[in-house]
Amino acid sequence: MGKIESVEREIEKFSAEELAAFRSWFAEFDALSWDQQFERDVASGKLDKFADEVQAELRAGKCRDL
């Protein structure tokens, strides 16, 4: 049995309160992981192409306020 399957089996044993606590913890953990990846992507320049496209569309008047 792999790690994921082992974790799944343990989670299935959680009480409702434990599951709620785990869900809350995982949501925070996942959000932090995503934020860290986003920051690495910004720092490495991976998103520069998209920012340039947005700036060009703004200058061309192709955007409107929401």
Backbone hydrogen bonds, N-H to C=O, Kabsch-Sander energy under -0.5 kcal/mol:
donor,donor_aa,acceptor,acceptor_aa,energy
6,S,2,G,-2.2
7,V,3,K,-2.5
8,E,4,I,-2.8
9,R,5,E,-2.2
10,E,6,S,-1.7
11,I,7,V,-2.7
12,E,8,E,-2.2
13,K,9,R,-0.5
13,K,10,E,-1.1
14,F,11,I,-1.8
19,L,15,S,-2.7
20,A,16,A,-2.1
21,A,17,E,-2.3
22,F,18,E,-2.8
23,R,19,L,-2.8
24,S,20,A,-2.2
25,W,21,A,-2.6
26,F,22,F,-3.3
27,A,23,R,-2.3
28,E,24,S,-1.9
29,F,25,W,-2.7
30,D,26,F,-3.2
31,A,27,A,-2.2
32,L,28,E,-2.4
33,S,29,F,-2.3
34,W,30,D,-2.4
35,D,31,A,-2.6
36,Q,32,L,-2.5
37,Q,33,S,-2.2
38,F,34,W,-2.7
39,E,35,D,-2.5
40,R,36,Q,-2.1
41,D,37,Q,-2.5
42,V,38,F,-2.6
43,A,39,E,-2.6
44,S,40,R,-2.1
45,G,41,D,-0.7
45,G,42,V,-1.1
46,K,41,D,-1.7
47,L,41,D,-0.7
48,D,45,G,-1.4
51,A,47,L,-2.1
52,D,48,D,-2.7
53,E,49,K,-1.9
54,V,50,F,-2.2
55,Q,51,A,-2.5
56,A,52,D,-2.3
57,E,53,E,-2.2
58,L,54,V,-2.5
59,R,55,Q,-2.5
60,A,56,A,-1.9
61,G,58,L,-1.3
62,K,57,E,-2.7
